[in-house]
Amino acid sequence: MTPYADYHMHTPLCGHAIGEPEEYVKQAIKMGLKEIGFSDHAPMVHKPMPGITMSFDELPQYHRLIEDVRKRYASQISIKIALESDFLPGYEGKTKSIIDNYPYDYIIGSVHFIDDWAFDDPASREYWKKHDVNEVYLKYYALLRQSAQTGFFQIIGHCDLPKKFGARPTIDLTDEIKATAKVFKDTGVAVEINTAGLRKPIGEMYPAPNCLKIYREAGVPLTFGSDAHDPQDVGKDFDKAVDLAKSAGYSEYLVFKQKKIEKRIKI
């Protein structure tokens, strides 16, 4: 059975997505989805980053846009309002003030930065040559654990993102991933199967099969997301996502409402 909920999609307000929210909704209905969640990039708390995230001033507009389609399409599809929020150490107070300022249904916590380097940004790709790949992964997993421990997030996004451009660790990170899985379980966060990786140079969903199996064995719950920045990508490759979930041993996924688990749905 194809998942009925796509919990990761964006809007043009982030500066690097196309298509209006209504187009995403119509595509979701076309794909047979019963529920979607808009989770556009929250404003950066350390500095303005136009073209990467919306600004603080645009948050009310974001809420109005999603509330509008939520009302107009209420009879056809359930629409949740969320954010994808970056975890940046030292800015926890500012992050909390954003996510507490509106009744979001869930917050996806993502790590895109190691220190001040946006390691998944194509414009910063050359900086990979200046970093030790293994060190990047070790720092990344440490940041994932810290992000979960804040208690801010219901879902951890694309949780092996450093592989995006093809960089693979040359050391065994099994113990690191197991330690991360334990923190995820202890803090109650879910991980997402994010199909966008199939559309990136790595050509693989996030997280990798071996990683996902570790999360499942630790009892970490699951959600699904296309990470769509284009309406045509809503629900894309969800059949492959289900196969990945089942191969890792998952039999259900979560949907959220007002930051609480609303349902557990069988796959």
C-alpha positions, 0 to 999 in steps of 0.5 A: 500500500502506498503511504497516504501522507507526504509530510515534506514539501515546500513553497516559493517563499523559501526562495528555491521552490516553484509552484504555488501551494494549490499546485502541490495540493492538486498533485497530491490529490492526483497521486491519491494521497489523503494527507499532506504537510507543508513544511517549508524552511523556517527563517534562519536564526543566525543570519538572513539567508534569502534564497534558502529560507523564508524571512521572519516577515514572511511567516504570516504569509506562509500561514495564510497561504496554507490555511487558505488551501487547507480550507478550500480543499478540506473535503478532498484532502487533509492538509497539515501546517509545519516547518522544516527548521534547522538545528544550529547550536547556540540558537536554541532560544530563537529556534524555540520562539519560532516554532512556539509562535504558531500551532504547527502540526509538526516540526521537521528538524534538519541539519544542513550546517556544520559550523557555518558551512552549508554542506548540502548547498550546491553553491558550497560543494567545492568546500567538500575538498577542504574537509575530511569526509569521515569527520563531516559524518561524525560531526553530522551525527553528533548534531543530529543527536543534539537536535533530537535532545532539544525536544523541538522536533517531531521528525528528523529530516533526511538523516544521512544528508552528507551523502547528497553529492556522493561523499561516503564515509570510509570508516564504519559508522555503525556504532555512531548510527546506533548511538543516534538511533538510541537518542532518537528513541529516547527523545521520541522523534521519528525519522523520515524516508525522504525520496528526494535523494533519488533526484540528487547525485547520490541517487539513493533515498535518505536514509540508506537501507543499513541506517534505516534498519538500525533505526527500526531495530531501535524502535524509532518510528517513521514518516514519509516525505518527498521533499518536493520543491516542485509540485510534480515531485509530490508523493514521488517514488513512494512505492520505492519508499514503501519497499525500503520501509518494509525491507527494514522491517517497518510495518507502520508510519505516523501522522501528526496533529498539533505536535502529537501523534494522531495515528499509526497507519499500517503499510 
